[in-house]
Amino acid sequence: MKSYLILILNGIVLMAIGTYGYVMPGGSPTSLIATGSGFLMVIFSIPVKKENALFAHIAVGFTGLVSVLFFVVGFLRSNSLILIMASISFVSLVLHIADFFMRKKDREKVDISNS
């Protein structure tokens, strides 16, 4: 799966769950942090789709940071919605890393065939 698609899907999930956490009865304004994080991921997907390596690395680092922070907050608050967002972000991080390895392997194949 392409990195920009992973970013878009993860961003949409974070925005949906974050918005749900805000509008549900007893919702907290801090749940909009997830919505903002998801929005940033969707914004990051635009330069990543254009093969901008800097934004790709920033997006992966941001995804990892979001995943770790959501796990910590989710466990501290025993909140299942936050843990779901953390798990989805972690899977997204793993898919990003797998995509980077696949791209590197493809580049090496091209380099070997050109030699």
N, C-alpha and C positions, 0 to 999 in steps of 0.2 A: 504494500500500500504506500502511496506517495506521502511524503511528509506534510505537504500542504493539506491533504485530505484528512490526515490524522489530526492536525491542528483545528481544522474546521469542525470535525465531529466532536472532538473534546471540548472545544469552545461552546458549541451549541448545547451540549449536555450540561456543562457548568452553568451557562446562562439560564437554562430551563430549571435546573434544580435550585439554583440560587434565587431565582425569581419566585419559584414555588415556596421556598423557605421564608421569603419576605411576605408574601401575600396570605399564607396560611394563618389560621387563628393562632395568636401567640407568636407570630413570626418576629424575627429580629432584624433590625436594619443592618447588622453585620453580615447577614447572608448576601447582601449586595456585593460583598467582596468577591464572592464566587462569580457573580454576574459580570463584574468588571474584569476579572481574570479571564473569563471566557471571551469577553469582547476583545480583549487584547490579543488573545490567541487567534481569533478570527482576523484581526487586523494584521498580525504577523504572517498569516498564511499568504497574503498578497505578494510580499517580496520573496517569500520562500518558493512560491510557484514560479517566480521568474529566476530561480536558481541563485538567489543571493545567499552565499554561504554564511556571511556574518549574521544575517537575520535567522538563518536556520539554526545556528549554534545558540543564539540568544533565545530563540523559541524553545529549544530543547532544555536549556538551563532553567528557563522560566517554568516549564512544565515540571521539571524535577523539583524545583523549589515549591511550587504549588502543591505537588503531591506530598512532599514531606510535611509541609505546614498543615495541610488538611488532615493527614494522619495524626499528627500531634494534637491538634485541636479536637479532632473527632474522638480520640481516646480520652482526652481530658474531660470533655463534656458528655461522653457516652452518647453521641449523636449519630444515628445511623445514616442520615442524609449526608453528613460531612464525610463519613467513612466511605460511602458509596462514591462520592466525588473524588476522594483520595485514591480509591481503587481504580477508578476509570482513568484518572490522570497517570497512575503508575503504569497501567497497561499501555497507555498512550506513549509514555516515556520508553518503555521496552520496544514498542513498535518503531519509534523514532531511531533508536539505537540500531535495531535490526536493519532499517532502511539505510542508515549510514554505512553499515558493514557491507550490504549488498552493492551500494554505489561504489565503495572502495574496491570490492572484488571485480566489478565490471570495468573500472578504470585500469586495474592491473591486467586484465585480459586484453584490453585494447593496447596497453603499453607493451605487453609481451608479443602480441601479433605484429606490432609496428617495428620491432627490433630485428 
